[in-house]
Amino acid sequence: MTEYEKFKQLIDKGSSLYIPQLSLDCVIFGFHQNQLKVLLLKMRTRHDWALPGGFIHQDETLEVAAARVLKERTGLDNIFLRQFHTFSALERSNPQQAMKDFAMEDLRIDQHHWLAQRFISVGFYALVDFTRVTPQLDELSEICTWYDLDSIPPLMLDHRQILDKALETLRVQLNYQPIGMSLMPELFTMPELQKLYETILGTPLDRRNFQRKILGYHILRRREERRTGVAHKAPYLYSFDIKRYQEALQEGLHKW
């Protein structure tokens, strides 16, 4: 099916295929080169950027729909995924803008079309291994790429609010969800893990205190190999002890 045919199906049959006036938006976090990153896309008809999102099929749960959207955007299955908030402000939908957004060649919608109605959006955040993601385009987007958290471009609608709420949730759940394990590669150094925590929390952490606390939970396994190709003394590599990590999260890690 061509991009045009996919778009025509969305225009013509979407009102019966999807649950009306309900959508989802996904904040997809990755971590690479000591930077927390967010996957964003740019629609063909807009100058600003957007979070990946989509609609919910009539026979789907929200969770299944979110997993499908993530698969379509990242190429990955079994992603760590959590629902975090519902966005229902009256002003979040703009029928006039929707009429511009959903246009391709001779295909147009009017203000009465299902895509131009008010939409309530359910927010999900996802944590992925950056190195395994291959960003995917669809019939509405022309770019899908990563941005550093501190270099986010202007976002459409209320997507900046959605991103900020997801980051706020990530900070709250850092001590109760396997966030570190979901974002880090299988092998990592202690400075890399500390940088992840600092980036999420938005504050520097004392190196000695962080190492003492994290090792005190017995959730890491130090490997015999070291990181090569670094300027200073090669640091040891670590991996998560999954069983102990999950047990520690049930009790909750201490504040950092």
C-alpha positions as CSV (number, residue, x, y, z in Angstrom):
1,M,0.0,0.0,0.0
2,T,1.4,3.4,-1.0
3,E,1.6,6.4,1.4
4,Y,-1.2,8.0,-0.5
5,E,-3.4,4.9,-0.2
6,K,-2.6,4.7,3.6
7,F,-3.6,8.3,4.0
8,K,-6.8,7.9,1.9
9,Q,-7.8,4.9,4.2
10,L,-7.2,7.1,7.2
11,I,-9.4,9.9,5.8
12,D,-12.2,7.7,4.4
13,K,-12.4,4.8,7.0
14,G,-10.7,6.1,10.1
15,S,-14.0,7.1,11.8
16,S,-15.1,3.4,11.8
17,L,-11.6,1.9,12.4
18,Y,-10.7,3.9,15.4
19,I,-12.3,4.9,18.7
20,P,-13.6,8.5,18.1
21,Q,-11.9,11.6,19.7
22,L,-9.3,9.5,21.5
23,S,-5.6,9.4,20.7
24,L,-2.3,8.6,22.4
25,D,1.1,10.3,22.5
26,C,4.3,8.5,23.3
27,V,7.4,10.1,24.9
28,I,10.2,7.7,23.8
29,F,13.4,8.1,25.9
30,G,16.8,6.8,25.0
31,F,20.2,7.4,26.4
32,H,23.4,7.8,24.3
33,Q,26.8,9.5,24.7
34,N,25.8,10.6,28.2
35,Q,22.7,12.4,26.9
36,L,19.0,11.6,27.6
37,K,17.3,11.7,24.2
38,V,13.7,11.9,23.0
39,L,12.4,10.6,19.7
40,L,10.5,13.2,17.7
41,L,8.9,13.5,14.3
42,K,8.2,16.2,11.9
43,M,4.9,16.1,9.9
44,R,5.1,17.0,6.2
45,T,2.6,19.9,6.6
46,R,4.2,21.6,9.7
47,H,7.3,23.5,10.7
48,D,7.2,22.4,14.3
49,W,7.8,18.9,15.7
50,A,5.7,16.3,17.4
51,L,5.8,13.3,19.7
52,P,5.0,9.9,18.1
53,G,1.4,9.1,18.5
54,G,-1.7,7.5,16.9
55,F,-5.2,6.3,17.3
56,I,-6.7,3.3,19.0
57,H,-8.4,0.6,16.9
58,Q,-11.9,-0.4,18.0
59,D,-10.6,-3.8,19.1
60,E,-7.5,-2.6,20.9
61,T,-6.7,-1.7,24.5
62,L,-4.7,1.5,25.1
63,E,-1.7,-0.6,26.0
64,V,-1.8,-2.7,22.9
65,A,-2.3,0.5,20.7
66,A,0.7,2.2,22.4
67,A,2.9,-0.9,21.8
68,R,1.8,-0.9,18.2
69,V,2.7,2.8,17.8
70,L,6.1,2.1,19.4
71,K,6.8,-0.8,17.1
72,E,5.9,1.3,14.1
73,R,8.3,4.1,15.1
74,T,11.2,2.1,16.6
75,G,11.0,-1.4,15.1
76,L,11.2,-2.8,18.6
77,D,9.0,-5.2,20.5
78,N,8.7,-5.7,24.3
79,I,9.5,-2.1,25.2
80,F,9.2,-0.8,28.7
81,L,6.0,1.2,28.5
82,R,3.9,3.0,31.1
83,Q,0.8,5.2,30.9
84,F,1.4,8.4,32.9
85,H,-1.3,11.0,32.3
86,T,-4.4,12.0,30.3
87,F,-4.5,15.4,28.5
88,S,-7.9,16.9,28.0
89,A,-7.6,20.7,27.8
90,L,-10.4,22.2,25.7
91,E,-7.9,24.3,23.7
92,R,-5.5,21.3,22.8
93,S,-7.5,20.7,19.6
94,N,-7.5,23.1,16.7
95,P,-9.9,22.2,13.8
96,Q,-8.5,24.8,11.4
97,Q,-5.0,23.5,12.0
98,A,-6.2,19.9,11.6
99,M,-7.6,20.8,8.2
100,K,-4.0,21.9,7.2
101,D,-2.3,19.0,8.9
102,F,-4.3,16.2,7.3
103,A,-3.9,17.1,3.6
104,M,-2.1,15.2,0.8
105,E,-2.3,16.0,-2.9
106,D,-6.1,16.0,-3.7
107,L,-7.1,14.7,-0.2
108,R,-8.6,17.3,2.1
109,I,-10.8,17.3,5.2
110,D,-13.3,19.9,6.5
111,Q,-14.2,21.1,10.0
112,H,-16.8,18.3,10.4
113,H,-14.4,15.5,9.6
114,W,-13.6,13.1,12.4
115,L,-9.9,14.2,12.4
116,A,-10.9,17.8,13.0
117,Q,-12.8,17.1,16.2
118,R,-11.7,17.6,19.8
119,F,-9.3,14.8,20.9
120,I,-8.4,13.6,24.4
121,S,-4.9,12.1,24.4
122,V,-3.5,9.5,26.8
123,G,0.2,9.9,27.5
124,F,2.7,7.0,27.6
125,Y,6.4,7.0,28.2
126,A,8.7,4.4,26.9
127,L,12.3,3.5,27.6
128,V,14.5,2.0,24.9
129,D,18.0,0.9,24.2
130,F,19.1,3.7,21.8
131,T,21.5,1.5,19.9
132,R,18.7,-0.9,18.8
133,V,16.3,1.8,17.5
134,T,15.8,2.4,13.8
135,P,13.4,5.5,13.6
136,Q,10.6,4.8,11.1
137,L,8.5,7.3,9.0
138,D,4.9,7.0,8.1
139,E,2.5,8.6,5.5
140,L,2.2,11.8,7.6
141,S,5.9,12.4,8.6
142,E,9.0,13.4,6.7
143,I,11.6,13.1,9.5
144,C,11.8,10.9,12.6
145,T,15.0,11.4,14.7
146,W,16.4,11.8,18.2
147,Y,16.9,15.1,20.0
148,D,18.9,15.7,23.2
149,L,16.6,16.6,26.1
150,D,18.2,20.0,26.4
151,S,17.9,20.8,22.7
152,I,14.2,20.1,22.1
153,P,12.8,22.1,19.1
154,P,9.4,23.8,19.2
155,L,6.6,21.2,19.6
156,M,3.1,21.2,18.2
157,L,-0.1,21.6,20.3
158,D,0.5,20.6,23.9
159,H,3.3,18.2,23.2
160,R,5.9,20.2,25.2
161,Q,3.5,19.9,28.2
162,I,3.3,16.1,27.6
163,L,7.1,15.8,27.4
164,D,7.5,17.8,30.6
165,K,4.9,15.6,32.4
166,A,6.6,12.5,31.2
167,L,10.0,13.7,32.5
168,E,8.4,14.6,35.9
169,T,7.0,11.1,36.1
170,L,10.3,9.6,35.2
171,R,12.0,11.4,38.1
172,V,9.3,10.2,40.5
173,Q,9.5,6.6,39.4
174,L,13.3,6.4,39.1
175,N,13.5,4.6,42.4
176,Y,10.5,2.2,41.8
177,Q,10.8,1.2,38.1
178,P,13.6,-0.5,36.2
179,I,14.5,2.8,34.4
180,G,18.3,2.4,34.6
181,M,18.2,-1.1,33.2
182,S,15.8,-0.1,30.5
183,L,17.9,2.8,29.2
184,M,21.5,1.6,29.7
185,P,23.2,-0.9,27.4
186,E,24.0,-4.3,28.8
187,L,27.5,-3.2,29.9
188,F,28.2,0.2,31.2
189,T,30.6,2.1,33.5
190,M,29.8,3.7,36.8
191,P,30.3,7.2,35.5
192,E,27.9,6.4,32.7
193,L,25.2,5.2,35.1
194,Q,25.7,8.2,37.3
195,K,25.3,10.5,34.3
196,L,22.0,8.9,33.5
197,Y,20.7,9.6,37.0
198,E,22.0,13.1,36.9
199,T,20.4,13.8,33.5
200,I,17.0,12.4,34.7
201,L,17.1,14.2,38.0
202,G,18.5,17.4,36.5
203,T,21.1,17.9,39.2
204,P,24.8,16.8,39.7
205,L,25.5,14.0,42.2
206,D,28.6,13.4,44.3
207,R,30.6,10.7,42.7
208,R,31.6,8.9,45.9
209,N,28.1,9.1,47.5
210,F,26.5,7.8,44.3
211,Q,28.9,4.9,44.0
212,R,28.5,4.0,47.7
213,K,24.7,4.0,47.5
214,I,24.4,2.1,44.2
215,L,26.8,-0.6,45.2
216,G,25.2,-0.8,48.6
217,Y,22.0,-2.1,46.9
218,H,24.0,-5.1,45.4
219,I,22.1,-4.7,42.2
220,L,25.2,-4.4,40.0
221,R,27.7,-7.0,38.8
222,R,31.2,-5.8,38.2
223,R,32.7,-7.5,35.1
224,E,36.3,-8.4,34.6
225,E,36.6,-6.4,31.5
226,R,37.2,-2.6,31.4
227,R,36.1,0.2,29.1
228,T,38.8,0.7,26.5
229,G,39.7,3.7,24.4
230,V,39.4,6.3,27.3
231,A,41.8,9.0,28.1
232,H,42.2,8.1,31.8
233,K,42.4,4.9,33.7
234,A,40.1,2.4,32.1
235,P,37.0,2.0,34.3
236,Y,35.4,-1.3,35.1
237,L,32.2,-2.4,33.2
238,Y,29.1,-3.3,35.1
239,S,25.8,-5.0,34.4
240,F,22.5,-5.2,36.3
241,D,21.7,-8.2,38.5
242,I,18.1,-8.4,37.3
243,K,16.7,-10.4,40.2
244,R,18.3,-8.2,42.9
245,Y,17.4,-5.0,41.0
246,Q,13.7,-6.0,40.8
247,E,13.7,-6.9,44.5
248,A,15.3,-3.6,45.4
249,L,12.8,-1.7,43.4
250,Q,10.0,-3.3,45.3
251,E,11.3,-1.7,48.5
252,G,12.3,1.5,46.7
253,L,15.7,3.0,46.3
254,H,16.7,5.9,48.5
255,K,16.6,9.5,47.4
256,W,19.7,10.6,45.5
